[in-house]
Amino acid sequence: MANMVPGALLELRRWLPALGANAKLMGWLAVEDAGRILTASLHPDGNRPHPLAGWVHT
C-alpha cells in the first residue's frame, strides 16, 4: 500500500467491496492514510510508531 498512488487506492476501495470485502473495513483504506504511511516510511520519527504498527500482528 505504501507504494500506491492515491488514485489507485481509491480504485482499490471501490473494487474490494464488490469482490466481497467487508464494506465497513474500507474506511481503513483512506487516501490520507496512504500519505501518512509514505511520510512515516520516508521520514521515520523514533518517538512515534509507524502507522502500520497497529495493523500487523506478530
C-alpha positions in Angstrom: 0.0 0.0 0.0 2.8 2.4 0.7 3.7 2.5 -3.0 0.2 3.1 -4.2 -0.8 6.5 -5.7 -4.0 8.0 -4.3 -6.0 7.2 -7.5 -5.0 3.5 -7.3 -6.0 3.4 -3.6 -9.4 4.9 -4.5 -9.9 2.3 -7.2 -9.0 -0.5 -4.7 -11.6 0.9 -2.2 -14.2 0.7 -5.0 -13.4 -2.9 -6.0 -12.8 -4.6 -2.7 -16.4 -4.5 -1.5 -17.5 -5.7 -5.0 -15.2 -8.7 -4.5 -16.7 -9.5 -1.1 -14.6 -7.5 1.3 -16.4 -6.1 4.4 -17.6 -2.6 3.4 -17.2 -1.4 7.0 -13.4 -2.0 6.8 -13.0 0.2 3.7 -12.7 3.2 6.0 -9.3 2.0 7.0 -8.1 2.4 3.4 -8.4 6.2 3.3 -6.2 8.2 0.9 -4.9 10.3 3.8 -3.7 7.1 5.4 -1.6 6.4 2.3 0.1 9.8 2.8 0.8 9.1 6.5 2.3 5.7 5.6 4.5 7.2 2.9 5.6 10.0 5.2 6.4 7.6 8.1 8.4 5.4 5.7 10.4 8.2 4.1 10.9 10.2 7.3 10.7 7.9 10.3 10.2 9.5 13.7 11.7 7.5 16.5 9.2 9.0 19.0 6.1 7.8 17.2 5.1 4.3 16.0 4.7 3.6 12.3 1.1 4.0 11.1 1.0 0.3 10.2 2.3 -0.8 13.6 -1.2 -1.4 14.9 -2.3 -3.3 11.8 0.4 -6.0 11.8 0.0 -8.9 14.2 3.0 -10.9 15.3 
